[in-house]
Amino acid sequence: MQAGSYLLNADLQMLWGNQATFVQHWHFAQGRNSLDTKALDRILKAARRRQFRVTSKADKFLNDLNAEIEQGWTGLEQTNRLLGRIAIRSYIFGHVLYTDKPLEGHALVHAIVTIAQNLLGYHDWCQHQQEVEKRAQDWRLAIEQSHYLHYGIDKRPVELSPA
């Protein structure tokens, strides 16, 4: 603490103190800080992530996907639909929502599996837990070969035909 500076209480009134008092307050505040290194890493990644302006059509599509995904499993026979919705959202919007680059390949499979396993009802209703990674791999292949593109990223390069 620099000479001439002071701490404020909750009512913004000056607190008397010296460097030792400042250090005590600092240690108290540090002990109450619930921000761990994992949370800090997530915050830093989000801050570094490229910002995208989502159009109203894309926002509606994303909200529709979120509405289906976020309710999780509520009964039997929902695995294929939910994995498909997670795959679509992760492939199209993953770099907008939770990574710094578009999800493809193993990273996409990992995202699908992780999100699915953390949804409500997964352990109670998903009857394909033993094969969820294989099903996520199938959805990865399907979405990467579909007409969907990563949001905000230019179209796929056109392959030149041999002359």
C-alpha positions as CSV (number, residue, x, y, z in Angstrom):
1,M,0.0,0.0,0.0
2,Q,1.4,3.4,-1.0
3,A,1.8,6.1,1.5
4,G,-1.2,8.4,1.6
5,S,-3.6,5.6,0.3
6,Y,-6.2,4.0,2.5
7,L,-8.8,1.2,2.5
8,L,-12.5,1.7,2.4
9,N,-15.2,-0.2,4.4
10,A,-18.5,-1.4,3.0
11,D,-19.9,2.1,3.5
12,L,-17.0,3.6,1.6
13,Q,-15.6,5.2,4.8
14,M,-11.9,5.3,5.3
15,L,-10.3,2.6,7.5
16,W,-7.4,3.5,9.7
17,G,-4.4,1.2,9.1
18,N,-0.9,0.7,8.1
19,Q,0.8,-1.8,5.9
20,A,0.2,-4.7,8.4
21,T,-3.5,-3.9,8.5
22,F,-3.6,-3.8,4.7
23,V,-1.9,-7.2,4.5
24,Q,-4.5,-8.6,7.0
25,H,-7.4,-7.3,4.9
26,W,-5.7,-8.7,1.7
27,H,-5.3,-12.2,3.2
28,F,-8.9,-12.1,4.4
29,A,-10.2,-11.1,0.9
30,Q,-7.9,-13.7,-0.7
31,G,-9.4,-16.5,1.5
32,R,-12.9,-15.5,0.4
33,N,-12.0,-15.4,-3.3
34,S,-13.8,-18.4,-4.9
35,L,-12.2,-18.0,-8.3
36,D,-10.0,-21.0,-9.0
37,T,-7.5,-21.4,-11.7
38,K,-9.9,-23.5,-13.9
39,A,-12.5,-20.7,-13.7
40,L,-9.8,-18.1,-14.5
41,D,-8.6,-20.1,-17.5
42,R,-12.2,-20.3,-18.8
43,I,-12.6,-16.5,-18.4
44,L,-9.4,-15.8,-20.2
45,K,-10.2,-18.1,-23.1
46,A,-13.6,-16.4,-23.4
47,A,-12.0,-13.0,-23.4
48,R,-9.5,-14.0,-26.1
49,R,-12.2,-15.7,-28.3
50,R,-13.1,-14.0,-31.5
51,Q,-16.4,-12.1,-31.0
52,F,-19.2,-12.9,-33.4
53,R,-22.3,-10.9,-33.9
54,V,-25.1,-13.5,-34.1
55,T,-27.9,-12.6,-36.5
56,S,-31.5,-12.9,-35.4
57,K,-32.0,-16.0,-37.6
58,A,-28.9,-17.6,-36.2
59,D,-29.9,-16.6,-32.7
60,K,-33.3,-18.2,-33.1
61,F,-31.8,-21.4,-34.4
62,L,-29.3,-21.5,-31.5
63,N,-32.1,-20.8,-29.0
64,D,-34.1,-23.7,-30.5
65,L,-31.2,-26.0,-30.2
66,N,-30.5,-24.9,-26.6
67,A,-34.2,-25.4,-25.7
68,E,-34.0,-29.0,-26.8
69,I,-30.6,-29.8,-25.4
70,E,-30.8,-28.1,-22.0
71,Q,-33.8,-30.1,-20.9
72,G,-31.7,-33.2,-21.2
73,W,-33.1,-36.7,-21.0
74,T,-36.7,-36.8,-19.8
75,G,-37.4,-40.4,-20.9
76,L,-36.3,-43.3,-23.0
77,E,-35.5,-43.2,-26.7
78,Q,-34.0,-39.6,-26.8
79,T,-30.3,-40.4,-27.2
80,N,-30.1,-40.1,-31.0
81,R,-32.0,-36.9,-31.2
82,L,-30.1,-35.2,-28.3
83,L,-26.7,-36.3,-29.7
84,G,-27.7,-35.0,-33.1
85,R,-28.8,-31.6,-31.6
86,I,-25.6,-31.4,-29.6
87,A,-23.5,-32.2,-32.6
88,I,-25.2,-29.6,-34.7
89,R,-24.9,-26.9,-32.1
90,S,-21.2,-27.8,-31.3
91,Y,-20.2,-27.9,-35.0
92,I,-22.0,-24.7,-36.0
93,F,-21.6,-22.6,-32.9
94,G,-18.9,-24.3,-30.7
95,H,-16.3,-21.6,-31.5
96,V,-18.9,-18.9,-30.6
97,L,-20.0,-20.5,-27.4
98,Y,-17.1,-22.4,-25.8
99,T,-13.9,-22.7,-27.8
100,D,-11.6,-20.5,-29.7
101,K,-11.7,-22.4,-33.0
102,P,-14.4,-24.4,-34.8
103,L,-14.9,-27.9,-33.5
104,E,-14.0,-30.8,-35.8
105,G,-12.7,-34.3,-35.6
106,H,-11.8,-35.6,-32.1
107,A,-12.5,-32.3,-30.5
108,L,-16.1,-32.3,-31.8
109,V,-16.6,-35.9,-30.6
110,H,-15.2,-35.0,-27.2
111,A,-17.5,-32.0,-26.9
112,I,-20.6,-34.0,-27.9
113,V,-19.8,-36.7,-25.3
114,T,-18.9,-34.3,-22.5
115,I,-22.1,-32.2,-23.0
116,A,-24.3,-35.3,-23.3
117,Q,-22.9,-36.9,-20.1
118,N,-23.5,-33.6,-18.1
119,L,-27.1,-33.2,-19.1
120,L,-29.9,-33.9,-16.7
121,G,-31.3,-37.4,-16.9
122,Y,-28.3,-38.9,-18.7
123,H,-27.5,-41.4,-16.0
124,D,-31.2,-42.2,-15.5
125,W,-32.6,-42.4,-19.0
126,C,-29.8,-42.8,-21.6
127,Q,-29.7,-46.5,-22.5
128,H,-26.6,-46.0,-24.7
129,Q,-24.1,-44.9,-22.1
130,Q,-21.7,-47.7,-23.0
131,E,-21.6,-46.6,-26.7
132,V,-22.1,-42.8,-26.4
133,E,-18.6,-42.2,-27.8
134,K,-19.3,-44.3,-30.9
135,R,-22.6,-42.6,-31.5
136,A,-20.9,-39.2,-31.1
137,Q,-18.4,-40.3,-33.7
138,D,-21.2,-41.2,-36.1
139,W,-22.8,-37.8,-35.5
140,R,-19.4,-36.1,-36.1
141,L,-19.1,-37.8,-39.5
142,A,-22.6,-36.9,-40.4
143,I,-22.4,-33.3,-39.5
144,E,-19.0,-32.8,-41.1
145,Q,-20.4,-34.2,-44.4
146,S,-23.6,-32.2,-44.2
147,H,-24.5,-28.8,-45.6
148,Y,-23.9,-27.1,-42.3
149,L,-20.9,-24.7,-41.9
150,H,-19.2,-23.1,-38.9
151,Y,-21.0,-19.9,-38.0
152,G,-19.2,-16.8,-39.3
153,I,-16.5,-18.7,-41.1
154,D,-16.2,-18.5,-44.9
155,K,-17.6,-21.3,-47.0
156,R,-15.6,-24.5,-47.5
157,P,-12.9,-24.2,-50.2
158,V,-14.1,-25.4,-53.6
159,E,-12.2,-28.4,-54.8
160,L,-10.6,-27.9,-58.2
161,S,-11.4,-30.6,-60.8
162,P,-8.5,-32.0,-62.7
163,A,-7.9,-30.3,-66.0
